[in-house]
Amino acid sequence: MAPPRSTVALTPGALDLQARTLRIGTRGSPLALAQAHEVRARLMAAHGLPEEAFEIRVYKTTGDAIQDRPLAEVGGKGLFTKEIEEALIAHEIDLAVHSMKDMQTVLPDGLVVGAVLKREDVRDAFLSLKYASLAALPEGAVVGTSSLRRQAQVKRIRPDLSVVGFRGNVQTRLKKLADGVADATLLACAGLNRLGMADRITSPIATEDILPAVAQGAIAVEIRGDDEGTAKAVAPLNDPETALCVTAERAFLARLEGSCRTPIAGLAALNGDTLTFRGMVFSVDGEQCFDITREAPAGDAAALGTACADALIELGAGALLARSL
């Protein structure tokens, strides 16, 4: 384990990053790198620093290494963050950039979320080379997705469709679509937008039809809890509205103890001082669905998410969750 570097002396209200290089940890996929570059650009703008003040380090995670079977078979959250978090704990890097939907609801000891960037489009995107929308797919058409959440909701809306596994990064999935492995696929609008590939979206899917994953579209900057210098560096990147919304969503997921084996969806929206949250739990085949929508003051974000999870458990979602363990 590398020894901690000496911390930079900070005067009240001042941030001196000139004497250090901020090391950013990320996965190596095109989307992950785009997100890391976005964080770097925002830090450069916030502190008037050149690109040379930052170093981006790429890590291969367990989720990247496993390509021969569905991730639902090999564990829950953390498959795309574990190795990067280990590097953060070992002081190999100063901050980690993650798609927040990939993060565990309980972080490793000593790590915290230092900032949540302003959220991108939360919707799922329908992509097809032949059909205009999910509704336009003919009976028996094949939809490719590696997400049990998307599978369950597609089957709930269109039980006549066939759903097949579709692993890989965005570019890999688009190639599979072009090769005819499936008639359509679903990806996050946020990821396609960040890759400059919004033109590949056939049609966005309304959240009323398919509810997104918890924290979908949000980028999290993870840091060590005792690293005051990095905490001050990343603080200007935090978007309070996004942070409130994902707090409710992640509290919902944490109470349900959801994993990759349980289709769970959740989305919060802030309207003035009121936070509205909708959460859903499904059976994998989409035949069973527990759905709740509630409102609360914005300051009660975590309590709102927890209360919604408790309500769904009482309605019977707990049985679905128990079967997935």
Secondary structure, DSSP 8 states (H G I E B T S, - for coil): -----------TT----TTS-EEEEE-SSHHHHHHHHHHHHHHHHHHT--GGGEEEEE---HHHH--SS-GGGS-STTTTTHHHHHHHHTTS-SEEEEEGGGS-SS--TTEEEEEE------SEEEE-SS-SSTTTS-TT-EEE-S-HHHHHHHHHH-TTSEEE---S-HHHHHHHHHTTS-SEEEEEHHHHHHTT-GGG-SEEE-TTTS---TTTT-EEEEEETT-HHHHHHHGGG--HHHHHHHHHHHHHHHHHT--TTS-EEEEEEEETTEEEEEEEEE-TTSS-EEEEEEEEEGGGHHHHHHHHHHHHIIIIIHHHHHHH-
